[in-house]
């Protein structure tokens, strides 16, 4: 940073030695390599894309419908006095 007043305002520093330390730390801060940054960018872009999985949604709907139909069938058989819950 070229202007120490920017650091003072941004970080709320008062003492000149604090400003000097902040400038040294900012100058010595390690930056990730280009390969890492490229992989990170591709990963973040892939995650931010909307996922369109209609086959999965259809399978979930079919599974829930089948489970509901089975429960209704068990309930109807039990109400008729037969089956696992009839008595």
PyMOL commands that set and color helices and strands:
alter all, ss='L'
color gray80, all
select helices_A, chain A and resi 4-11+16-28+34-48+54-79
alter helices_A, ss='H'
color red, helices_A
deselect
rebuild
show_as cartoon
